[in-house]
Amino acid sequence: MPLRTSQNESDELRKLDLFSDMEDVHFEALMRGAYVQNFPPAIELIHEGEPSDFLHVVLEGSVELFAGWNERETTMATVRPVSTFILAASIKDAPYLMSARTVEKSRIILLPSSDVRAIFDEDQAFARAVVTELAQCYRHVVKNTKNLKLRTSLERLANYLIRQSEVSAEPTGFDLPIEKRRLASYLGMTPENLSRAIKALQPYGVTVTGQHVSIPDDRDLRHLASPTPLIDDPKH
């Protein structure tokens, strides 16, 4: 059952760059129409092609963004706390281009898109923040397209593992954040191709056991991957 957002949840939302500089009166107006809901795993939250009624904010858990066509399906991204999806559709009042489902038990704030658009027209700081976030999303799409079109599947996997090691508390040994089936889809591979690529990385010092990845020395892997900030740096 949907519930009104608590003060703690509003405070979490306020910390996001998207909302941090809004005028108080506009943020309070946005919160009046917002509510929060807990979802179990594997629940479809939105479906591509449907009207964008809400802007979603993930407070806890994780959400998979995916798309389908002609009986095929692909993973587009995984959203983790605290972040929004799908902003462009909400601002443009356009149908969702992706579907979304919970990967695990998740707590999500729903903001009516009509309220988001109304405040976008009134609050200059919020409008600038929206433009900044959409620009960042655009750059992410360009980088992801370059990654898929310019690299082999082995190079894509190598760069993915390097990025995961860089954000891990223990770079030489970490767990994959998503299951291999979803990882294969995200990297534009079949599960069988992913298995072959994992084996092909063994000479480069990579060992994958179940979900656990071990990279005692990443020098050979980096030489293969040749990471570049123009594709791999999410902040660039």
BELURNOR-V594465 format. One record per residue. N is the residue number from 1. RES is the residue in three letters. SS is DSSP state (H for helix, E for strand, C for the rest). Layout:
# BELURNOR-V594465
((N:RES:SS) (N:RES:SS))
This chain:
# BELURNOR-V594465
((1:MET:C) (2:PRO:C) (3:LEU:E) (4:ARG:E) (5:THR:C) (6:SER:C) (7:GLN:H) (8:ASN:H) (9:GLU:H) (10:SER:H) (11:ASP:H) (12:GLU:H) (13:LEU:H) (14:ARG:H) (15:LYS:H) (16:LEU:C) (17:ASP:H) (18:LEU:H) (19:PHE:H) (20:SER:H) (21:ASP:C) (22:MET:C) (23:GLU:C) (24:ASP:H) (25:VAL:H) (26:HIS:H) (27:PHE:H) (28:GLU:H) (29:ALA:H) (30:LEU:H) (31:MET:H) (32:ARG:H) (33:GLY:C) (34:ALA:C) (35:TYR:E) (36:VAL:E) (37:GLN:E) (38:ASN:E) (39:PHE:E) (40:PRO:C) (41:PRO:C) (42:ALA:C) (43:ILE:C) (44:GLU:E) (45:LEU:E) (46:ILE:E) (47:HIS:C) (48:GLU:C) (49:GLY:C) (50:GLU:C) (51:PRO:C) (52:SER:C) (53:ASP:C) (54:PHE:E) (55:LEU:E) (56:HIS:E) (57:VAL:E) (58:VAL:E) (59:LEU:E) (60:GLU:E) (61:GLY:C) (62:SER:E) (63:VAL:E) (64:GLU:E) (65:LEU:E) (66:PHE:E) (67:ALA:E) (68:GLY:E) (69:TRP:E) (70:ASN:C) (71:GLU:C) (72:ARG:E) (73:GLU:E) (74:THR:E) (75:THR:E) (76:MET:E) (77:ALA:E) (78:THR:E) (79:VAL:E) (80:ARG:E) (81:PRO:C) (82:VAL:C) (83:SER:E) (84:THR:E) (85:PHE:E) (86:ILE:C) (87:LEU:H) (88:ALA:H) (89:ALA:H) (90:SER:H) (91:ILE:H) (92:LYS:H) (93:ASP:C) (94:ALA:C) (95:PRO:C) (96:TYR:C) (97:LEU:C) (98:MET:C) (99:SER:E) (100:ALA:E) (101:ARG:E) (102:THR:E) (103:VAL:C) (104:GLU:C) (105:LYS:C) (106:SER:E) (107:ARG:E) (108:ILE:E) (109:ILE:E) (110:LEU:E) (111:LEU:E) (112:PRO:E) (113:SER:H) (114:SER:H) (115:ASP:H) (116:VAL:H) (117:ARG:H) (118:ALA:H) (119:ILE:H) (120:PHE:H) (121:ASP:H) (122:GLU:H) (123:ASP:C) (124:GLN:H) (125:ALA:H) (126:PHE:H) (127:ALA:H) (128:ARG:H) (129:ALA:H) (130:VAL:H) (131:VAL:H) (132:THR:H) (133:GLU:H) (134:LEU:H) (135:ALA:H) (136:GLN:H) (137:CYS:H) (138:TYR:H) (139:ARG:H) (140:HIS:H) (141:VAL:H) (142:VAL:H) (143:LYS:H) (144:ASN:H) (145:THR:H) (146:LYS:H) (147:ASN:H) (148:LEU:H) (149:LYS:H) (150:LEU:H) (151:ARG:C) (152:THR:C) (153:SER:H) (154:LEU:H) (155:GLU:H) (156:ARG:H) (157:LEU:H) (158:ALA:H) (159:ASN:H) (160:TYR:H) (161:LEU:H) (162:ILE:H) (163:ARG:H) (164:GLN:H) (165:SER:H) (166:GLU:H) (167:VAL:H) (168:SER:C) (169:ALA:C) (170:GLU:C) (171:PRO:C) (172:THR:C) (173:GLY:E) (174:PHE:E) (175:ASP:E) (176:LEU:C) (177:PRO:C) (178:ILE:C) (179:GLU:C) (180:LYS:H) (181:ARG:H) (182:ARG:H) (183:LEU:H) (184:ALA:H) (185:SER:H) (186:TYR:H) (187:LEU:C) (188:GLY:C) (189:MET:C) (190:THR:C) (191:PRO:H) (192:GLU:H) (193:ASN:H) (194:LEU:H) (195:SER:H) (196:ARG:H) (197:ALA:H) (198:ILE:H) (199:LYS:H) (200:ALA:H) (201:LEU:C) (202:GLN:H) (203:PRO:H) (204:TYR:H) (205:GLY:C) (206:VAL:C) (207:THR:E) (208:VAL:E) (209:THR:E) (210:GLY:C) (211:GLN:C) (212:HIS:E) (213:VAL:E) (214:SER:E) (215:ILE:C) (216:PRO:C) (217:ASP:C) (218:ASP:C) (219:ARG:H) (220:ASP:H) (221:LEU:H) (222:ARG:H) (223:HIS:H) (224:LEU:H) (225:ALA:H) (226:SER:C) (227:PRO:C) (228:THR:C) (229:PRO:H) (230:LEU:H) (231:ILE:H) (232:ASP:H) (233:ASP:C) (234:PRO:C) (235:LYS:C) (236:HIS:C))
